[in-house]
C-alpha cells in the first residue's frame, strides 16, 4: 500500500518536527489510553415466502472492544476487536442469514496510527468510516470496516474537508468476500458496492473527497465524490474490470419555530461505470426530497420521496452504510429504492415517550410505497424488461434503560410485499416478515 506508507512517513516527520505531546512519555501514552466496548445479544426471526428456509431465526452473542492511546507528540494508536458466536443456529438459519449474521469468530476491525496537528487529523490503517458514499453498515453484528488513509481538516470556518484512500474492505460475514461460510469476516481486496448485491467485488483501490459547509445559519451543505478503480464485473470473476464513479450532494435546512422545528432536505446521488461495465446498467441518478417536523411535544413526522432514472439502477456507495430518504427499517435502501425507474414514498412518525413520563423510550413507525413506473432494462439486455411494486410497514421501540447506564434494548418489526412482473408477464408475489430484538451494553 504505497500511499499508506508514504502517509505514515509524512505524519512521522510532521510529528517529530513540532507537535506538542499530551503524554510526557510513550509509556504514559499507553497507560493513559482509553478502553471502550460493547456487549451484544441479538435475536432475529424472518419469514419469507418462496425460499427453501421459509421461516428461520438466529441468535448472536458478540463483543466489541476498543482501545486508543493518549496523544504523544500528536500521535495516537487505536485498535478495535470484534468477536461473535452463534451457538444455537440451525443449518437452515445459517443458510438464510449467510450474508448477514452467520459469522462466528473474531476480527481486528481497527488498527490504525493517528496523527493530529492543529485542525488536521490523519489516520492510517484499518478504521471505521462513515460518509455518504463510503460507509460501513452497523445494523449487522459485525460492523463493516475499511483499510487505508483518511485526512480530515477543519481550517476553513464552518467547513469540514475529508479525503480518503482505501485498498481493503471487511464485510459482515466470510461469505461476503467468498472466504467460506459461517466464519468471521476478513479484510480483502474485495468490497461491497452498495446496490449491486450482497456479495463483494474485487477492486484495485478507491479514493474519495467530501466537503461539509455550515456557513449559513441553519443550513448544512454536503458534497462528495468517490471512485473505485478496476472493479470486477462479477463477484466471482475478475476477467472484466473498470472504474466506478459515485456522486453525492445534499442540503439540509432547519427552521426553528415556536415549540418545534421544520426541516427541508434535498439530495442527489449518481453513479457512472467505465465502458467495460456498461452492460451492468448502473449509471443511474436519484433525486430525493424530504419535509419533516420535529420536537413537537415529543412527536416528529416526515414525508419523503425519491426517484431513479428509468434506464439504469443506482450505486449508492462503497459499503452497505449508504442510505436514501425512502429506505425502510431492517431492509435499508437496496431492497427497492435504488432500482431503475423506481419512485418511492415514505411516511415516518416518531415519538419520545419521555414526554409521557417514560424516560429513555422512543418509538418509530414507517410506511413505504414504491413503484417502477417505467419498466427497467435487465442487465445485459436491450429487450427483456421487468416491473416491480413494493409496499412495507415497519415499527420500532428503543429503550435506553435509565437504571443501567449504557444498556439499550431495541425491538423492530417490518413487513414488506413485493409484486414483480417478469419479461414474459409472469407475476410473482413475495411477502417478507422480520422481527429483530437487540440488547446492547456499552462501557
C-alpha positions in Angstrom: 0.0 0.0 0.0 2.3 2.7 -1.3 0.1 5.7 -0.4 -0.4 4.4 3.2 3.4 4.0 3.6 4.0 7.5 2.2 1.4 9.0 4.5 2.9 7.2 7.5 6.3 8.7 6.8 4.7 12.1 6.3 2.9 12.1 9.7 6.1 10.9 11.4 8.1 13.7 10.0 5.5 16.2 10.9 5.1 14.9 14.4 8.8 14.9 15.2 9.2 18.4 13.9 6.9 20.3 16.1 3.9 18.8 17.7 3.1 19.2 21.4 2.8 15.9 23.3 -0.2 15.3 25.7 1.6 12.4 27.4 5.1 13.0 28.8 6.4 9.6 27.7 5.4 6.9 25.3 4.8 4.7 28.4 2.4 7.3 29.7 0.6 7.4 26.4 -0.2 3.7 26.8 -1.1 4.0 30.5 -3.4 6.9 29.9 -5.2 5.3 27.0 -9.0 4.7 27.0 -10.8 1.4 26.7 -14.4 1.2 25.4 -16.5 -1.7 24.4 -20.0 -3.1 23.7 -21.7 -6.4 24.6 -24.4 -7.5 22.2 -27.2 -10.2 22.4 -29.3 -10.2 19.2 -32.3 -12.3 18.2 -33.6 -12.2 14.6 -36.6 -14.0 13.1 -37.6 -14.0 9.4 -40.4 -15.4 7.3 -40.2 -15.2 3.6 -42.4 -16.8 1.0 -40.7 -18.7 -1.8 -37.5 -19.5 -0.1 -36.3 -23.1 0.9 -35.9 -22.0 4.5 -39.2 -20.1 4.7 -39.1 -19.3 8.5 -35.9 -19.2 10.5 -34.3 -17.5 13.4 -30.7 -16.8 14.6 -29.2 -15.6 17.9 -25.9 -13.8 18.1 -23.7 -13.1 21.1 -21.0 -10.6 20.3 -18.4 -8.3 21.9 -16.6 -5.2 20.6 -13.5 -4.0 22.4 -11.6 -0.8 21.5 -8.5 0.9 22.9 -7.0 4.3 21.9 -3.7 5.6 23.4 -3.3 9.1 24.8 -1.6 11.6 22.4 2.2 11.5 22.2 3.7 14.2 20.0 0.4 14.3 18.2 0.4 10.6 17.6 -2.1 8.0 18.9 -2.8 4.4 18.2 -6.2 2.7 18.1 -7.4 -0.9 17.8 -10.9 -2.4 17.8 -11.6 -6.1 18.1 -14.9 -7.7 17.1 -16.0 -11.2 18.1 -19.2 -13.2 17.7 -20.8 -16.6 18.3 -24.0 -18.2 17.0 -24.3 -21.3 19.4 -27.9 -22.2 18.6 -28.1 -21.6 14.8 -29.5 -24.5 12.8 -28.4 -25.2 9.2 -31.5 -23.6 7.6 -31.0 -20.5 9.7 -27.3 -20.3 8.6 -28.4 -20.6 5.0 -30.9 -17.7 5.4 -28.5 -15.4 7.2 -25.3 -16.5 5.4 -24.6 -12.9 4.2 -25.8 -11.1 7.3 -25.5 -12.8 10.7 -23.9 -16.2 10.2 -20.4 -15.3 11.3 -18.6 -17.0 14.2 -15.1 -15.9 15.2 -13.2 -12.7 15.5 -11.5 -9.9 13.5 -9.3 -6.9 14.3 -11.5 -4.3 12.6 -9.5 -1.2 13.6 -5.7 -1.0 13.8 -4.5 2.5 12.9 -1.9 5.1 13.6 -3.4 8.6 14.1 -1.8 12.0 14.0 -3.3 15.4 14.8 -1.7 18.7 14.1 -3.8 21.9 14.6 -7.0 21.3 12.7 -5.9 18.3 10.6 -6.4 14.7 11.7 -4.8 11.8 9.8 -5.5 8.1 10.3 -3.5 5.3 8.6 -4.7 1.7 8.7 -7.9 -0.2 9.5 -10.7 2.1 10.5 -14.4 2.7 10.6 -15.5 5.3 8.0 -18.9 6.9 7.9 -19.6 9.3 5.0 -22.5 9.4 2.5 -20.5 7.5 -0.3 -18.1 5.5 1.8 -19.7 4.0 4.9 -19.9 0.7 6.9 -23.2 -0.7 8.0 -23.6 -1.1 11.7 -27.0 -2.8 11.7 -25.5 -6.2 11.5 -23.5 -8.0 14.2 -20.1 -7.3 12.6 -19.6 -3.7 11.7 -18.0 -3.2 8.3 -14.6 -1.6 8.2 -12.0 -0.2 5.7 -8.2 -0.2 5.4 -6.5 2.9 4.0 -5.9 6.5 4.9 -8.3 9.3 5.9 -7.5 13.0 6.3 -10.0 15.4 8.0 -9.3 19.2 8.0 -11.4 22.0 9.6 -9.2 25.0 8.9 -11.8 26.8 6.9 -14.6 28.4 9.1 -17.7 26.2 9.4 -16.2 23.8 6.9 -15.0 20.2 7.1 -13.0 18.6 4.3 -12.3 14.9 4.2 -10.1 12.9 1.8 -9.6 9.2 1.8 -7.8 6.3 0.2 -9.0 2.7 0.5 -7.3 -0.5 -0.5 -9.1 -3.2 1.5 -12.6 -3.9 3.0 -14.0 -6.0 5.8 -17.7 -7.1 5.3 -20.3 -8.6 7.5 -19.5 -12.3 7.1 -16.9 -14.5 5.5 -19.3 -15.4 2.7 -19.5 -11.8 1.6 -15.9 -12.0 0.1 -16.0 -15.7 -0.8 -13.9 -16.9 2.1 -16.3 -19.8 3.0 -19.4 -19.6 5.1 -20.1 -19.2 8.8 -16.8 -17.5 9.8 -15.9 -14.0 10.9 -15.2 -11.6 8.0 -11.7 -10.9 6.8 -10.0 -7.9 5.2 -9.6 -8.4 1.4 -9.3 -6.5 -1.8 -13.0 -7.1 -2.4 -15.6 -4.6 -1.5 -19.4 -4.2 -1.2 -20.7 -1.9 -3.9 -24.0 -0.7 -2.4 -26.8 -1.6 -4.8 -25.0 -4.3 -6.7 -25.9 -7.2 -4.4 -24.9 -8.8 -1.1 -21.5 -10.1 -2.3 -18.3 -8.1 -2.6 -16.4 -7.2 -5.8 -12.7 -7.3 -6.4 -11.2 -3.8 -6.8 -7.7 -2.2 -7.0 -8.2 0.8 -4.8 -10.6 3.7 -4.1 -10.5 7.4 -3.4 -12.9 9.9 -2.0 -13.2 13.7 -1.3 -16.0 15.2 0.8 -16.9 18.8 1.9 -19.4 19.8 4.6 -20.2 23.5 5.0 -22.4 25.2 7.7 -21.6 28.8 6.9 -25.2 29.8 6.5 -27.3 29.7 9.7 -29.5 26.5 9.9 -28.2 25.2 6.6 -25.9 22.3 6.0 -24.4 21.7 2.5 -22.6 18.4 1.7 -20.9 17.2 -1.4 -18.8 14.1 -2.0 -17.1 12.3 -4.9 -15.7 8.7 -4.8 -14.2 6.4 -7.3 -13.4 2.7 -7.1 -10.8 1.6 -9.7 -10.6 -1.7 -11.6 -13.9 -3.1 -10.1 -14.7 -6.6 -11.3 -17.9 -7.1 -13.3 -18.9 -10.1 -11.1 -18.3 -11.2 -7.5 -16.9 -14.4 -8.9 -14.8 -13.2 -11.8 -12.2 -10.5 -12.5 -11.9 -11.1 -16.2 -13.6 -7.8 -16.9 -12.8 -4.7 -14.8 -13.3 -1.0 -15.0 -13.8 2.1 -12.8 -17.0 3.2 -11.0 -17.6 6.9 -10.1 -20.1 8.0 -7.5 -21.5 11.4 -6.7 -23.5 12.9 -3.8 -24.8 16.3 -2.9 -27.3 17.3 -0.2 -28.8 20.3 1.5 -30.4 20.3 4.9 -32.3 23.4 6.1 -33.9 23.6 9.6 -36.3 26.4 10.6 -36.7 26.8 14.3 -40.3 27.6 15.2 -42.2 28.3 18.4 -42.1 24.9 20.1 -41.0 22.8 17.1 -38.7 22.7 14.1 -39.3 22.4 10.3 -36.8 20.6 8.2 -36.3 20.7 4.4 -33.9 18.2 2.8 -32.9 17.7 -0.8 -30.3 15.3 -2.2 -28.8 13.9 -5.4 -27.0 10.7 -5.9 -25.4 9.4 -9.1 -23.2 6.6 -10.4 -21.2 6.1 -13.6 -19.3 3.0 -14.7 -16.5 2.6 -17.2 -17.4 1.4 -20.7 -16.4 -2.2 -19.9 -19.1 -2.3 -17.2 -21.9 -0.7 -19.3 -23.8 -4.0 -19.6 -24.5 -3.9 -15.8 -26.8 -0.9 -16.2 -25.6 1.0 -13.1 -25.3 4.6 -14.5 -28.3 5.7 -12.5 -29.3 9.0 -10.9 -31.5 9.6 -7.9 -33.2 12.8 -6.7 -34.7 12.9 -3.2 -36.7 15.3 -1.1 -38.0 15.3 2.5 -40.1 17.6 4.6 -40.1 17.0 8.4 -41.4 18.4 11.7 -39.6 17.6 15.0 -39.7 18.4 18.7 -43.5 18.9 18.7 -44.4 17.8 22.2 -42.3 14.7 21.7 -43.6 14.0 18.2 -41.8 14.0 14.9 -43.1 13.3 11.4 -41.7 13.3 7.9 -42.7 12.6 4.3 -40.0 11.7 1.7 -39.8 10.9 -2.0 -37.0 9.5 -4.2 -37.0 8.8 -7.9 -34.4 7.0 -10.0 -33.6 7.3 -13.7 -35.6 5.0 -15.9 -32.8 3.0 -17.7 -30.2 2.4 -15.1 -30.1 1.4 -11.4 -28.1 3.5 -8.8 -25.0 2.6 -7.0 -25.4 4.2 -3.5 -21.8 3.9 -2.4 -19.0 1.7 -1.1 -20.0 -0.5 1.8 -23.6 -1.0 3.0 -23.8 2.1 5.1 -25.2 4.5 2.4 -28.8 5.5 2.8 -31.7 7.1 1.0 -34.7 9.2 2.3 -37.2 6.4 1.5 -35.3 3.3 2.9 -37.1 1.2 5.4 -36.1 -0.2 8.8 -34.3 -3.6 8.5 -34.2 -3.8 4.7 -32.4 -0.5 4.1 -32.0 1.3 0.8 -31.0 -1.6 -1.5 -34.2 -3.7 -1.4 -36.2 -1.3 -3.7 -35.2 2.4 -3.5 -32.2 2.4 -5.9 -33.7 0.2 -8.7 -34.0 1.7 -12.2 -37.2 3.6 -12.8 -38.2 3.5 -9.1 -40.4 6.1 -7.5 -40.6 5.6 -3.7 -42.5 7.4 -1.0 -42.1 7.1 2.8 -44.1 8.4 5.7 -42.5 8.3 9.2 -43.8 9.1 12.6 -41.7 9.2 15.8 -42.4 9.8 19.4 -40.2 10.4 22.5 -42.1 8.7 25.4 -40.1 10.8 28.0 -42.7 13.4 27.3 -45.3 11.0 28.7 -43.1 10.2 31.7 -41.3 7.1 30.3 -37.7 8.2 30.3 -35.4 6.5 27.7 -38.1 5.1 25.4 -38.5 6.2 21.8 -40.7 4.8 19.1 -40.9 5.0 15.3 -43.4 3.9 12.6 -42.8 3.8 8.9 -44.9 3.2 5.8 -43.3 2.9 2.3 -44.8 2.6 -1.2 -42.6 2.1 -4.3 -43.4 1.6 -7.9 -41.4 1.1 -11.1 -43.4 3.3 -13.3 -41.1 2.7 -16.3 -40.0 -0.9 -16.7 -36.3 -1.2 -16.2 -33.9 -2.9 -18.6 -32.5 -6.2 -17.4 -28.7 -6.2 -17.0 -27.1 -7.1 -20.3 -30.4 -6.9 -22.3 -32.0 -4.3 -24.5 -35.3 -6.2 -25.0 -36.3 -8.0 -21.8 -38.0 -5.8 -19.2 -39.2 -6.3 -15.6 -41.5 -4.4 -13.3 -41.9 -4.4 -9.5 -44.0 -2.8 -6.8 -43.2 -2.7 -3.1 -45.3 -1.9 0.0 -44.0 -2.0 3.5 -44.6 -1.2 7.1 -42.1 -1.0 10.0 -42.2 -0.1 13.6 -39.5 0.1 16.3 -39.1 0.8 20.0 -35.7 1.7 21.5 -35.3 1.8 25.3 -32.2 3.3 27.0 -32.6 1.7 30.4 -32.2 4.6 32.9 -31.3 2.3 35.8 -28.4 0.8 33.9 -26.2 3.3 32.2 -25.1 2.0 28.8 -27.8 -0.6 28.4 -30.1 -0.2 25.4 -32.7 -2.6 24.0 -34.4 -2.4 20.7 -37.4 -4.2 19.1 -38.1 -3.8 15.4 -40.8 -5.4 13.2 -41.0 -5.0 9.5 -43.2 -6.4 6.8 -42.8 -5.9 3.1 -44.7 -7.1 0.0 -43.1 -7.3 -3.4 -45.1 -7.9 -6.6 -42.8 -8.5 -9.6 -43.7 -8.9 -13.3 -41.2 -10.7 -15.4 -40.4 -10.0 -19.0 -42.9 -12.7 -20.0 -45.6 -11.1 -17.8 -45.4 -13.7 -15.1 -46.5 -12.1 -11.8 -44.7 -13.2 -8.6 -45.7 -12.0 -5.1 -43.3 -12.3 -2.2 -44.2 -11.5 1.5 -41.4 -10.9 4.0 -41.9 -10.5 7.7 -39.0 -9.8 10.1 -38.5 -9.3 13.8 -35.3 -8.1 15.4 -34.6 -7.8 19.1 -31.3 -6.3 20.2 -29.8 -5.8 23.6 -26.6 -3.7 23.7 -24.5 -2.7 26.7 -21.8 -0.1 26.1 -19.0 0.6 28.5 
